């Protein structure tokens, strides 16, 4: 008879642990769903902000500087820099 009581107590303790684990898991899943909802709202806000951006019609950026490689030691003359002869001196 003592063994029956011991097994019943162990079974009730296990059932209580399963119930506590289920409640904890349910709360965590609700928190996760709330965070996913917040993430979707932020994604909508980001989409709205990106739609407000205006892109330049010319997709090729204007080059303002001449970049030389280390191997290329050619001198840049005044005309390549876009200066007149008077302004260069």
C-alpha positions in Angstrom: 0.0 0.0 0.0 2.9 2.3 0.7 4.3 1.8 -2.8 0.9 2.8 -4.3 1.0 6.1 -2.4 4.6 6.7 -3.4 3.8 6.1 -7.1 0.7 8.3 -6.9 2.7 11.2 -5.3 5.4 10.8 -8.0 2.7 10.8 -10.8 1.0 13.9 -9.3 4.4 15.7 -9.1 5.1 14.8 -12.7 1.7 16.0 -13.8 2.3 19.3 -11.9 5.6 19.7 -13.7 4.1 19.1 -17.1 1.4 21.6 -16.4 3.9 24.2 -15.2 6.1 23.6 -18.3 3.0 23.9 -20.5 2.1 27.3 -18.9 5.6 28.5 -19.3 5.8 27.4 -22.9 2.5 29.1 -23.6 3.6 32.4 -22.1 6.9 32.3 -24.1 5.0 31.6 -27.3 2.7 34.5 -26.7 5.7 36.8 -26.1 7.3 35.5 -29.3 4.1 36.2 -31.3 4.0 39.7 -29.8 7.6 40.4 -30.9 6.9 39.0 -34.4 3.9 41.4 -34.6 6.2 44.3 -33.6 8.7 43.2 -36.2 6.1 43.2 -38.9 4.9 46.7 -37.8 8.5 48.0 -38.0 8.9 46.4 -41.4 5.8 48.2 -42.6 7.2 51.5 -41.3 10.5 50.8 -43.0 8.7 50.1 -46.3 6.8 53.3 -46.0 10.1 55.2 -45.4 11.8 53.6 -48.3 8.9 54.4 -50.6 9.4 58.1 -49.7 13.0 58.1 -51.0 13.6 59.6 -54.4 16.3 57.9 -56.5 18.4 59.9 -58.9 17.4 59.5 -62.5 21.0 58.9 -63.6 22.2 55.8 -61.9 25.9 56.3 -62.8 27.5 58.5 -60.1 29.4 61.5 -61.2 33.2 61.1 -60.9 34.8 64.1 -59.3 38.2 62.7 -58.6 40.7 60.8 -60.7 42.0 57.7 -59.0 45.4 56.5 -60.0 46.8 53.1 -59.4 50.3 52.8 -57.8 51.5 51.4 -61.1 50.3 54.4 -63.0 52.7 57.3 -62.3 51.4 59.6 -65.0 51.1 63.2 -64.0 47.7 64.8 -64.1 47.9 67.9 -66.2 45.9 71.0 -65.7 43.3 70.1 -68.2 42.5 66.8 -66.6 41.9 68.5 -63.3 39.4 70.9 -64.9 41.4 74.1 -64.1 42.4 76.9 -66.4 46.0 77.8 -66.8 45.6 81.0 -64.7 44.0 79.2 -61.8 46.5 76.4 -61.7 49.4 78.7 -60.7 
